[in-house]
Amino acid sequence: MNDPNGLVYFNNQWHLFFQWRPKEATGIWWGHAVSDNLVDWRYLPGAIAPDELGEIWSGSAVVDHRDTSGFFGGEAGMVAIWTYRTEEYQAQGIALSRDGIEWTKYEGNPVLRSPSPDFRDPKVFWHEASTQWVMIVSCSCVLQFYTSPDLKNWTLKSEWGEAENVTGTIWECPDLFPMRDND
């Protein structure tokens, strides 16, 4: 169990997802735990299992409050965004949940592919100022920034890292968030 993904509050519970390899199964899944108070946690059955597209590696879970995805009939719902991983490629897939417990994979998976063999760990969030979803994803030694109106269709906007020679190796689980100082 590792790489916590998408701590979100939905339907009066905190939901935490994580990479998980069940003893009775093969491949990497997304495990799932819920809490009412962030102290006491209850494990639930695995949320997202591997399939013909690959194992389920790190990513994000978001609450689609405005139903921008069109999955939830105008109501709020949760969308999980993760990296599909095989020996040949890594790509981003999504699943949806009306209740935060039962998950259905999107029929159009994967929603984002790259020619790079290292293309993983999507961090997704709603950017209120531009009224769109933003994804930061590790693509080898570069961080790529994508936007989407609906969590299904993504457009590359920019990238950062390689020219700056920041790490010289693949990034792991990138994040992006605003910071302010007292000035």
HELIX and SHEET records of a PDB file:
HELIX    1   1 GLU A  128  SER A  130  5                                   3    
SHEET    1   A 4 ASN A   2  PHE A  10  0                                        
SHEET    2   A 4 GLN A  13  TRP A  20 -1                                        
SHEET    3   A 4 TRP A  29  SER A  35 -1                                        
SHEET    4   A 4 TRP A  41  ILE A  48 -1                                        
SHEET    1   B 4 GLU A  55  ASP A  64  0                                        
SHEET    2   B 4 GLY A  77  ARG A  85 -1                                        
SHEET    3   B 4 GLN A  90  SER A  97 -1                                        
SHEET    4   B 4 THR A 104  LYS A 105 -1                                        
SHEET    1   C 4 GLU A  55  ASP A  64  0                                        
SHEET    2   C 4 GLY A  77  ARG A  85 -1                                        
SHEET    3   C 4 GLN A  90  SER A  97 -1                                        
SHEET    4   C 4 LEU A 112  ARG A 113 -1                                        
SHEET    1   D 4 PHE A 119  HIS A 127  0                                        
SHEET    2   D 4 GLN A 132  CYS A 139 -1                                        
SHEET    3   D 4 VAL A 142  SER A 148 -1                                        
SHEET    4   D 4 THR A 155  TRP A 160 -1                                        
END                                                                             
